[in-house]
């Protein structure tokens, strides 16, 4: 996974910088998202992995994407095809999304709770995380009854495990 990120980061950064310069961040988000979905298709992956011609791979991707890509998006596809990197388009899209979040000063926070949260609880978690991360947060809430009670809060490499299951696991580790 980290190797894909290392490969994808320069493409995502270049695309993001260009998108900001052109005031077209949302358009690039849509273009890269669509191209990433195409690249994730099993048949397309097989084709890209077995094609020796960069020109043929680029032309095929561009024709599949059709009008979803403008001339600059097509240039990115051609460049990535020349470097045999079209299969990392989903990772490029993911990295691009991180740059957009940073640009908008937002962070996506995953909240897993044992029981559904009410609006007040969500607001308190959002306020606390905004203070902790020093930026606006977008909560993605889900329920996992195996937590017994409490919540797990995750964003990128930051985790707060306030679940009963997590506390029991930590206690078991201490006792061993």
ZABA-690277 format. One line per field, with one value per residue: residue in three letters; x, z, y of N, C-alpha, C in turn. Coordinates in Angstrom, 2 decimals. Each point is the difference from the previous one (the first is absolute). Layout:
<rs>
code: c(Ala_...);
n.X: c(X_...);
n.Z: c(Z_...);
n.Y: c(Y_...);
ca.X: c(X_...);
ca.Z: c(Z_...);
ca.Y: c(Y_...);
c.X: c(X_...);
c.Z: c(Z_...);
c.Y: c(Y_...);
</rs>
This chain:
<rs>
code: c(Unk_Unk_Unk_Unk_Unk_Unk_Unk_Unk_Unk_Unk_Unk_Unk_Unk_Unk_Unk_Unk_Unk_Unk_Unk_Unk_Unk_Unk_Unk_Unk_Unk_Unk_Unk_Unk_Unk_Unk_Unk_Unk_Unk_Unk_Unk_Unk_Unk_Unk_Unk_Unk_Unk_Unk_Unk_Unk_Unk_Unk_Unk_Unk_Unk_Unk_Unk_Unk_Unk_Unk_Unk_Unk_Unk_Unk_Unk_Unk_Unk_Unk_Unk_Unk_Unk_Unk_Unk_Unk_Unk_Unk_Unk_Unk_Unk_Unk_Unk_Unk_Unk_Unk_Unk_Unk_Unk_Unk_Unk_Unk_Unk_Unk_Unk_Unk_Unk_Unk_Unk_Unk_Unk_Unk_Unk_Unk_Unk_Unk_Unk_Unk_Unk_Unk_Unk_Unk_Unk_Unk_Unk_Unk_Unk_Unk_Unk_Unk_Unk_Unk_Unk_Unk_Unk_Unk_Unk_Unk_Unk_Unk_Unk_Unk_Unk_Unk_Unk_Unk_Unk_Unk_Unk_Unk_Unk_Unk_Unk_Unk_Unk_Unk_Unk_Unk_Unk_Unk_Unk_Unk_Unk_Unk_Unk_Unk_Unk_Unk_Unk_Unk_Unk_Unk_Unk_Unk_Unk_Unk_Unk_Unk_Unk_Unk_Unk_Unk_Unk_Unk_Unk_Unk_Unk_Unk_Unk_Unk_Unk_Unk_Unk_Unk);
n.X: c(0.82_1.04_0.32_-1.28_-0.03_1.17_-0.52_-1.12_0.71_1.08_-0.69_-0.40_1.21_0.54_-0.89_0.22_1.31_-0.09_-0.76_0.81_1.06_-0.71_-0.08_0.51_0.09_-1.24_0.34_1.18_-0.70_-0.89_0.91_0.75_-1.11_-0.40_1.17_-0.04_-1.29_0.35_1.06_-1.00_-0.58_-0.42_-0.89_-0.20_0.01_-0.71_-0.77_-0.04_-0.20_-0.79_-0.15_0.72_-1.00_0.81_0.23_0.02_0.74_0.72_0.08_0.21_0.83_0.58_-0.04_0.39_0.90_0.24_-1.15_0.18_0.92_0.52_0.53_-0.13_-1.21_-0.22_0.58_-0.70_-1.07_0.33_0.23_-1.09_-0.57_0.66_-0.35_-0.96_-0.74_-0.66_0.58_0.79_-0.82_-0.49_1.27_0.15_-1.16_0.38_1.22_-0.58_-0.84_1.12_0.55_-1.12_0.00_1.31_-0.24_-1.01_1.13_-0.22_-0.51_0.15_-0.99_0.50_-1.28_0.53_-1.29_-0.18_-0.50_-1.07_0.71_-0.37_-0.76_-0.40_0.01_-0.59_-0.80_-0.11_-0.12_-0.84_-0.57_0.04_-0.39_-0.90_-0.20_-0.06_-0.69_-0.60_-1.06_-0.81_-0.97_0.07_-1.08_0.57_-1.25_0.40_-0.72_0.68_-0.99_1.03_-0.14_-1.15_0.87_-0.31_1.09_0.26_0.95_-0.08_1.19_0.23_1.04_-1.13_0.11_-1.27_0.43_-1.25_0.19_-1.03_-0.19_0.30_-0.81_-0.87_0.24_-0.03_-1.08_-0.45_0.44_-0.55_-1.02_0.32);
n.Z: c(0.00_0.83_-0.71_-0.03_1.28_0.12_-0.77_0.70_1.08_-0.78_-0.51_1.19_0.47_-1.09_0.01_1.30_-0.10_-1.08_0.67_1.02_-0.77_-0.50_1.33_-0.11_1.30_0.02_-1.09_0.55_1.05_-0.81_-0.70_1.05_0.60_-1.13_-0.25_1.30_-0.16_-1.11_0.61_0.87_-1.19_0.31_-0.97_0.45_1.25_-0.42_-0.67_1.03_0.73_-1.05_0.02_-1.08_-0.74_0.40_-1.29_-0.17_1.10_-0.34_-1.29_0.48_0.97_-0.90_-0.85_1.00_0.41_-1.29_0.08_0.83_-0.95_0.51_-0.76_1.15_0.22_-1.30_0.18_1.14_-0.65_-0.98_0.90_0.68_-1.20_-0.33_1.24_-0.73_0.26_-1.08_0.41_0.21_-1.04_0.53_0.11_-1.27_-0.29_0.73_-0.52_-1.20_0.45_0.43_-1.16_-0.55_0.82_-0.20_-1.30_0.19_0.56_-0.61_0.93_-0.59_0.91_0.22_0.31_0.72_0.14_1.27_0.13_-0.71_-0.53_0.99_-0.42_1.26_0.04_-1.19_0.44_1.15_-0.67_-0.86_1.02_0.70_-1.09_-0.22_1.30_0.06_-1.15_0.60_-0.34_-0.99_0.55_-0.70_0.74_0.00_0.36_0.76_-0.01_1.09_0.09_-0.69_-0.08_0.23_0.15_-0.12_-0.36_-1.29_0.12_-1.34_-0.23_-1.24_0.66_0.29_1.12_0.35_0.82_0.05_-0.69_0.48_-1.25_-0.40_0.96_-0.33_-1.27_0.34_0.73_-0.97_-0.79_0.86_0.04_-1.26);
n.Y: c(-1.19_0.04_-1.09_-0.37_0.30_-0.61_-0.94_-0.05_0.23_-0.22_-1.02_-0.41_0.22_-0.52_-0.99_-0.13_0.17_-0.79_-0.86_0.22_-0.11_-1.00_0.00_-1.23_0.20_0.49_0.66_0.28_0.31_0.55_0.65_0.28_0.37_0.55_0.57_0.28_0.31_0.63_0.55_0.09_0.19_-1.21_0.17_1.21_-0.46_-1.04_0.86_0.85_-1.08_-0.26_1.31_-0.18_0.43_0.97_0.21_-1.33_-0.12_1.06_-0.38_-1.21_0.40_0.78_-1.03_-0.79_0.89_0.06_0.65_-1.02_-0.19_1.11_0.95_0.65_-0.48_0.20_1.18_0.07_-0.44_0.83_0.94_-0.32_-0.01_1.11_0.29_-0.59_1.07_-0.36_-1.10_1.04_0.15_-1.14_-0.33_0.40_-0.58_-1.04_0.07_0.12_-0.97_-0.57_0.30_-0.45_-1.04_-0.12_0.11_-0.79_-0.40_-1.14_-0.74_-1.16_-0.06_-1.20_-0.08_-0.98_-0.17_-0.35_1.22_0.21_0.99_0.81_0.98_0.02_-1.33_-0.02_0.97_-0.67_-1.14_0.56_0.63_-1.13_-0.66_0.95_0.01_-1.32_-0.02_0.99_-0.70_0.34_-0.70_-1.10_-0.25_-1.19_-0.09_-1.01_-1.12_-0.39_-0.87_-0.49_1.31_-0.53_0.99_1.28_0.70_-0.16_0.92_0.07_0.51_-0.37_0.52_0.60_-0.72_0.16_-0.96_0.43_-1.11_-0.66_-0.43_1.23_0.44_-0.95_0.30_1.30_-0.25_-0.77_0.97_0.84_-0.83_-0.04);
ca.X: c(-0.82_0.83_0.68_-0.95_-0.09_1.23_-0.10_-1.14_0.09_0.43_-1.04_-1.10_0.44_0.08_-1.37_-0.63_0.56_-0.54_-1.43_-0.12_0.43_-1.06_-1.27_-0.83_0.21_-1.16_0.00_1.05_-0.48_-0.91_0.76_0.83_-0.90_-0.51_1.12_0.35_-1.00_0.29_1.22_-0.28_-0.73_0.85_0.37_0.92_1.27_0.63_0.48_1.14_1.14_0.48_0.28_1.39_0.03_-0.51_-0.94_-1.25_-0.61_-0.52_-1.14_-1.13_-0.53_-0.62_-1.25_-0.98_-0.42_-0.76_-0.05_0.25_1.34_0.34_1.32_1.03_-0.20_0.53_1.47_0.42_-0.13_1.11_1.25_0.01_0.15_1.41_0.76_-0.64_-0.56_-1.46_-0.66_0.00_-0.96_-0.80_0.83_0.17_-1.26_-0.03_0.93_-0.58_-1.04_0.66_0.42_-1.20_-0.44_0.92_-0.24_-1.26_0.17_-0.95_0.50_-1.05_0.14_-0.86_-0.46_-0.66_-0.59_-0.72_-1.41_-0.13_0.19_-1.00_0.57_0.80_1.26_0.78_0.49_1.07_1.18_0.50_0.63_1.25_0.98_0.40_0.96_1.20_0.68_0.11_-0.67_-1.36_-0.06_-1.19_-0.16_-0.60_-0.39_-0.49_-0.29_0.58_-0.47_1.03_0.79_-0.67_-0.42_1.01_0.26_1.35_0.08_1.20_0.28_1.35_0.82_-0.37_-1.09_-0.42_-0.83_-0.70_-1.00_0.18_0.82_1.38_0.45_0.21_1.22_1.16_0.09_0.53_1.42_0.71_0.01_0.84);
ca.Z: c(0.00_0.08_-1.28_-0.88_0.43_-0.42_-1.45_-0.33_0.59_-0.91_-1.00_0.69_0.37_-1.23_-0.45_0.95_-0.19_-1.25_0.21_0.81_-0.87_-0.99_0.74_-0.50_0.92_-0.05_-1.32_0.05_0.92_-0.79_-1.06_0.58_0.57_-1.08_-0.56_1.00_-0.08_-1.22_0.23_0.97_-0.67_-0.17_-1.41_-0.33_0.66_-0.77_-1.24_0.30_0.43_-1.11_-1.17_-0.03_-0.64_0.84_-0.83_-0.08_1.33_0.20_-0.89_0.49_1.20_-0.40_-0.72_0.97_0.83_-0.88_0.29_1.42_0.11_-0.88_-0.62_1.03_0.55_-0.99_0.07_1.17_-0.36_-0.92_0.77_0.85_-0.88_-0.40_1.15_0.40_1.33_-0.05_1.00_1.31_-0.02_1.24_1.07_-0.34_0.39_1.46_0.42_-0.43_0.97_1.22_-0.26_-0.02_1.39_0.64_-0.61_0.58_1.44_0.56_0.25_0.07_1.25_0.08_1.36_0.12_1.34_0.34_-0.21_-0.82_0.71_-0.27_-0.58_1.02_0.15_-1.21_0.07_1.00_-0.57_-1.08_0.62_0.64_-1.04_-0.66_0.90_0.05_-1.30_-0.45_-1.28_-0.05_-0.18_-0.58_0.69_-0.62_1.16_-0.23_1.23_0.13_1.32_0.68_0.87_1.30_0.34_-0.33_-1.41_-0.55_-0.89_-0.84_-1.13_-0.50_0.89_1.35_0.48_1.40_0.25_1.27_0.08_1.09_-0.54_0.01_1.40_0.43_-0.67_0.65_1.32_-0.20_-0.32_1.23_0.92_-0.51);
ca.Y: c(1.19_1.20_0.15_0.66_1.39_0.66_0.18_0.85_1.35_1.08_0.25_0.67_1.35_0.80_0.24_0.90_1.34_0.52_0.25_1.22_1.10_0.22_0.10_-1.09_-1.12_-0.89_-0.66_-1.02_-1.03_-0.83_-0.69_-1.05_-1.00_-0.82_-0.76_-1.01_-1.05_-0.76_-0.77_-1.06_-1.05_-1.19_-0.15_1.08_-0.33_-1.06_0.62_0.87_-0.82_-0.83_0.82_0.47_1.30_1.08_0.75_-0.76_0.05_1.35_0.21_-0.80_0.66_1.27_-0.28_-0.49_1.15_0.88_1.42_0.23_0.58_1.11_-0.21_-0.13_-1.34_-0.91_0.10_-0.76_-1.42_-0.32_-0.01_-1.19_-1.17_-0.05_-0.49_-1.26_0.24_0.16_-0.84_0.68_1.11_0.10_0.57_1.42_0.64_0.04_1.04_1.27_0.33_0.49_1.38_0.84_0.15_0.95_1.30_0.50_-0.10_-0.96_-1.35_-1.00_-0.73_-1.17_-0.26_-1.30_-0.06_-1.23_0.31_1.21_1.26_1.03_1.22_0.69_-0.72_0.26_1.38_0.05_-0.66_0.87_1.17_-0.42_-0.35_1.25_0.64_-0.84_-0.02_1.40_0.20_-0.52_-1.45_-0.63_-1.28_-1.18_-0.81_-1.36_-0.73_-1.34_-0.44_-0.79_0.89_-0.11_1.36_0.99_0.33_0.06_1.15_-0.13_0.87_-0.31_-0.82_0.38_-0.86_0.05_-1.17_0.14_-1.07_-0.97_-1.08_0.47_0.06_-1.38_-0.48_0.63_-0.61_-1.36_0.13_0.39_-1.13_-1.10);
c.X: c(0.86_0.77_-0.91_-0.12_1.22_-0.01_-1.06_0.17_0.47_-1.04_-1.16_0.37_0.05_-1.40_-0.70_0.51_-0.54_-1.47_-0.22_0.34_-1.09_-1.37_-0.99_0.13_-1.15_-0.06_1.04_-0.39_-0.93_0.76_0.82_-0.84_-0.53_1.10_0.42_-0.99_0.22_1.20_-0.20_-0.76_0.95_0.46_1.00_1.36_0.75_0.60_1.26_1.24_0.61_0.31_1.42_0.10_-0.63_-1.05_-1.37_-0.72_-0.63_-1.23_-1.24_-0.63_-0.74_-1.32_-1.08_-0.54_-0.80_0.08_0.20_1.36_0.14_1.41_1.11_-0.09_0.55_1.53_0.54_-0.06_1.14_1.33_0.09_0.16_1.45_0.86_-0.56_-0.57_-1.52_-0.72_-0.03_-0.95_-0.89_0.80_0.25_-1.25_-0.10_0.92_-0.53_-1.08_0.60_0.47_-1.19_-0.50_0.89_-0.24_-1.27_0.04_-1.08_0.70_-1.19_0.26_-1.01_-0.33_-0.78_-0.51_-0.74_-1.50_-0.08_0.14_-1.14_0.71_0.90_1.37_0.90_0.60_1.15_1.28_0.61_0.72_1.34_1.07_0.46_1.04_1.32_0.81_0.20_-0.52_-1.40_0.05_-1.32_-0.09_-0.65_-0.30_-0.49_-0.17_0.62_-0.34_1.04_0.89_-0.49_-0.55_1.11_0.16_1.48_-0.02_1.32_0.05_1.45_0.75_-0.28_-1.22_-0.25_-0.94_-0.60_-1.06_0.29_0.86_1.48_0.57_0.26_1.26_1.25_0.22_0.58_1.49_0.82_0.14_0.90_1.46);
c.Z: c(0.00_-1.30_-1.00_0.34_-0.45_-1.50_-0.34_0.42_-0.99_-1.07_0.63_0.33_-1.23_-0.51_0.92_-0.18_-1.27_0.17_0.81_-0.85_-1.00_0.63_-0.47_0.88_-0.08_-1.31_-0.01_0.93_-0.75_-1.06_0.56_0.63_-1.07_-0.58_0.97_-0.02_-1.23_0.23_0.99_-0.62_-0.33_-1.44_-0.42_0.64_-0.78_-1.30_0.26_0.39_-1.14_-1.26_0.08_-0.57_0.91_-0.75_-0.04_1.35_0.25_-0.85_0.47_1.23_-0.37_-0.71_0.97_0.83_-0.81_0.41_1.47_0.21_-0.94_-0.55_1.03_0.70_-0.95_0.01_1.20_-0.29_-0.92_0.74_0.87_-0.83_-0.45_1.11_0.55_1.42_0.00_1.05_1.39_0.03_1.24_1.16_-0.25_0.42_1.51_0.54_-0.35_0.98_1.30_-0.19_-0.02_1.42_0.74_-0.52_0.57_1.52_0.63_0.21_0.07_1.21_0.01_1.47_0.00_1.42_0.20_-0.26_-0.88_0.85_-0.30_-0.48_0.99_0.16_-1.22_0.03_0.99_-0.53_-1.08_0.58_0.64_-1.03_-0.77_0.84_-0.01_-1.30_-0.58_-1.42_0.06_-0.23_-0.64_0.63_-0.91_1.13_-0.44_1.35_-0.07_1.41_0.74_0.90_1.45_0.41_-0.43_-1.49_-0.33_-1.01_-0.77_-1.04_-0.38_0.97_1.48_0.43_1.48_0.20_1.39_0.15_1.17_-0.47_0.00_1.40_0.54_-0.62_0.65_1.39_-0.11_-0.32_1.23_0.97_-0.46_0.14);
c.Y: c(1.25_0.22_0.70_1.47_0.78_0.29_1.04_1.45_1.08_0.33_0.79_1.44_0.90_0.34_0.99_1.43_0.65_0.37_1.27_1.22_0.37_0.22_-1.07_-1.25_-0.99_-0.78_-1.13_-1.14_-0.96_-0.80_-1.16_-1.11_-0.94_-0.88_-1.11_-1.15_-0.87_-0.90_-1.14_-1.17_-1.16_-0.17_1.06_-0.27_-1.08_0.55_0.83_-0.80_-0.80_0.79_0.55_1.41_1.06_0.80_-0.69_0.03_1.36_0.25_-0.76_0.66_1.29_-0.25_-0.53_1.17_1.02_1.45_0.32_0.68_1.19_-0.25_-0.19_-1.35_-1.06_0.01_-0.78_-1.50_-0.42_-0.09_-1.25_-1.28_-0.15_-0.59_-1.32_0.07_0.13_-0.83_0.65_1.20_0.07_0.60_1.48_0.77_0.15_1.10_1.39_0.45_0.53_1.45_0.95_0.24_1.00_1.40_0.64_-0.01_-0.87_-1.34_-0.93_-0.87_-1.14_-0.26_-1.31_-0.11_-1.31_0.17_1.24_1.26_0.95_1.27_0.74_-0.66_0.24_1.41_0.13_-0.63_0.88_1.22_-0.36_-0.32_1.23_0.73_-0.76_0.08_1.40_0.18_-0.58_-1.50_-0.41_-1.38_-1.04_-0.96_-1.38_-0.68_-1.38_-0.49_-0.84_0.86_-0.05_1.38_0.95_0.22_-0.16_1.14_-0.10_1.10_-0.20_-0.89_0.29_-0.83_0.24_-1.18_0.12_-1.08_-0.92_-1.16_0.39_0.06_-1.40_-0.59_0.57_-0.61_-1.41_0.04_0.36_-1.18_-1.13_0.29);
</rs>
